Amino acid sequence: MIGKIEKYYHEKIETEGAMLFSLVDPDKFSFEKGAKLAKACYENGADVILVGGSIGAQGEVLDETIKQIKEAVSIPVVLFPGNISGISGKADAIYFMQLLNSRDVYWLSTAAIQGAPVIKRLGLEAIPTTYLIFEPGRLVGWIGNANLIPVDRPDIAAACALAARFSGSRVLISERGSGAPEPMPNAVVSALDKACGDDVFLFDAGGVRTSEQATEIIKAGADGIQVGTAFEEGDVAEKTKKLRAAVKEAGKKRVKS
């Protein structure tokens, strides 16, 4: 049985073809600046605000960031946790994640075991999610001790996506790392999409900065794009508007087909 936020994902993708996610990392922004960023993204078309990061997103800092964001937006605020410290009852839902290609059992299962009772106690909607980290990985790859997936091996990517699908995940996030110089190659996105089938939403993260890149990722098969670094500098409203237009235009063609 799926929850309210996951139903929202289904409705958005069924009617619009694809989604745009804006990531706010509490470690990088003051409460007010994080809320301002989220509001600009919301007002210009983001479908969901994600909150989390590899370092520093925890405790009162996390709670206050979410509180101020929720006062500024009327779209779902979903936790994208970097660890069990990234759990907050202030959010609408949480990605209940396993880092499938980590070398460390902690990221494969221990963190989930420790976090599960807290999530239940808080009454948070948990969305079963697999996280895959690709080259270059950057900070999240280092923190997660990931066996980085080569971006020239779509077959390995597909095998990982099948494992996620067969183990019951309903979301797969393919990640090149915050600030990655290039987006995911189309061949990898297509291989992931094919392996996910109709059972798993594929959301791509890391490296997308332009509307042209966003279009290519959606055309290749992703159900959504997660953007963080691109929104951290310059005109956030204008960037969001352009990325939104690209994602929805490419998504519309998928709905029609």
QUIFEN-V83669 format. One record per residue. N is the residue number from 0. PHI is phi in whole degrees, -180 to 180 (999 if undefined). OMEGA is omega in whole degrees, -180 to 180 (NA if undefined). Layout:
# QUIFEN-V83669
n & phi & omega
N & PHI & OMEGA
N & PHI & OMEGA
This chain:
# QUIFEN-V83669
n & phi & omega
0 & 999 & -178
1 & -97 & -177
2 & -90 & -176
3 & -60 & -177
4 & -71 & 178
5 & -65 & 175
6 & -62 & 177
7 & -60 & 177
8 & -58 & -179
9 & -59 & -178
10 & -64 & -180
11 & -62 & -176
12 & -71 & 178
13 & -67 & -176
14 & -95 & -174
15 & -116 & 174
16 & 88 & -177
17 & -165 & -176
18 & -127 & 174
19 & -117 & -180
20 & -110 & 176
21 & -110 & -179
22 & -99 & 174
23 & -112 & 179
24 & -101 & -177
25 & -60 & 179
26 & -71 & -174
27 & -100 & -173
28 & -133 & 168
29 & -69 & -180
30 & -54 & -176
31 & -65 & -178
32 & -69 & 177
33 & -62 & 179
34 & -67 & 179
35 & -65 & 177
36 & -62 & -179
37 & -61 & -179
38 & -64 & 179
39 & -63 & 179
40 & -67 & 179
41 & -62 & -176
42 & -67 & -178
43 & -114 & 165
44 & 115 & 176
45 & -63 & -178
46 & -90 & -177
47 & -148 & 170
48 & -102 & 174
49 & -96 & 179
50 & -128 & 178
51 & 162 & 180
52 & 180 & -177
53 & -74 & -177
54 & -137 & 167
55 & 88 & -177
56 & -88 & -176
57 & -160 & 173
58 & 57 & -177
59 & -62 & 179
60 & -61 & 180
61 & -66 & -178
62 & -60 & -178
63 & -69 & 177
64 & -60 & -180
65 & -64 & -180
66 & -56 & -178
67 & -71 & 177
68 & -65 & -178
69 & -66 & 176
70 & -73 & -175
71 & -101 & -175
72 & -131 & 176
73 & -127 & 172
74 & -114 & -178
75 & -60 & 173
76 & -114 & -172
77 & -117 & 179
78 & -78 & 174
79 & -117 & -165
80 & -75 & 175
81 & -89 & -180
82 & -173 & 179
83 & -66 & 177
84 & -70 & -179
85 & -90 & 178
86 & -94 & 178
87 & -145 & 177
88 & -73 & -179
89 & -78 & -176
90 & -82 & 180
91 & -88 & -178
92 & -163 & 179
93 & -141 & 170
94 & -74 & 178
95 & -88 & -163
96 & -107 & 163
97 & -120 & 174
98 & -89 & -167
99 & -62 & -177
100 & -104 & 172
101 & -80 & 174
102 & -85 & -171
103 & -108 & -179
104 & -60 & 179
105 & -58 & -177
106 & -79 & 178
107 & -80 & -174
108 & -149 & -173
109 & -62 & 180
110 & -61 & 179
111 & -65 & 180
112 & -65 & 179
113 & -70 & -176
114 & -81 & -174
115 & -56 & -180
116 & -64 & 179
117 & -67 & 180
118 & -61 & 179
119 & -63 & -179
120 & -62 & -179
121 & -80 & -178
122 & 73 & 180
123 & -75 & 172
124 & -71 & -179
125 & -105 & 180
126 & -105 & -178
127 & -61 & -169
128 & -136 & 170
129 & -108 & -179
130 & -114 & 178
131 & -121 & -180
132 & -109 & -179
133 & -105 & 174
134 & -57 & 3
135 & -86 & 176
136 & 83 & 179
137 & 52 & -172
138 & -62 & -176
139 & -65 & 176
140 & -67 & 179
141 & -71 & 180
142 & -60 & -176
143 & -84 & -179
144 & 47 & -174
145 & -84 & 169
146 & -86 & -168
147 & -56 & 179
148 & -80 & 179
149 & -65 & -178
150 & -80 & 174
151 & -104 & 180
152 & -128 & 178
153 & -59 & -179
154 & -66 & 178
155 & -69 & 177
156 & -58 & -179
157 & -64 & 179
158 & -62 & 178
159 & -65 & 180
160 & -65 & 177
161 & -63 & 178
162 & -61 & 178
163 & -63 & -179
164 & -64 & -176
165 & -70 & 180
166 & -93 & 170
167 & 102 & 177
168 & -67 & 177
169 & -112 & 173
170 & -135 & 171
171 & -123 & 177
172 & -110 & 176
173 & -97 & -167
174 & -129 & 173
175 & -97 & -179
176 & 107 & 179
177 & -59 & -180
178 & 83 & 178
179 & -56 & -175
180 & -69 & -178
181 & -138 & 175
182 & -73 & 179
183 & -64 & 176
184 & -60 & -178
185 & -57 & -178
186 & -63 & 179
187 & -71 & 179
188 & -59 & -180
189 & -64 & 179
190 & -66 & 177
191 & -63 & -179
192 & -60 & -179
193 & -62 & -179
194 & -70 & 180
195 & -70 & -179
196 & 59 & 180
197 & -92 & -173
198 & -91 & -171
199 & -132 & 173
200 & -75 & 178
201 & -108 & 177
202 & -115 & -175
203 & -103 & -177
204 & -136 & 172
205 & 96 & 171
206 & 102 & -179
207 & -84 & -179
208 & -127 & -175
209 & -121 & 179
210 & -65 & 179
211 & -64 & 178
212 & -66 & 178
213 & -62 & 178
214 & -58 & -178
215 & -63 & -179
216 & -65 & 179
217 & -70 & 178
218 & -60 & -179
219 & -73 & 174
220 & 134 & 180
221 & -69 & 177
222 & -88 & 180
223 & -173 & 179
224 & -125 & 179
225 & -107 & -175
226 & -123 & 177
227 & -129 & -176
228 & -57 & -177
229 & -63 & -179
230 & -95 & -173
231 & -85 & -178
232 & -136 & 175
233 & 76 & -176
234 & -84 & -177
235 & -62 & -178
236 & -60 & -178
237 & -66 & 179
238 & -64 & -180
239 & -62 & -179
240 & -59 & -179
241 & -69 & 179
242 & -66 & 177
243 & -57 & -179
244 & -60 & -179
245 & -66 & -179
246 & -63 & -176
247 & -73 & 178
248 & -66 & 177
249 & -67 & 178
250 & -65 & -179
251 & -61 & 179
252 & -66 & 178
253 & -70 & 179
254 & -65 & -180
255 & -66 & -178
256 & -77 & NA
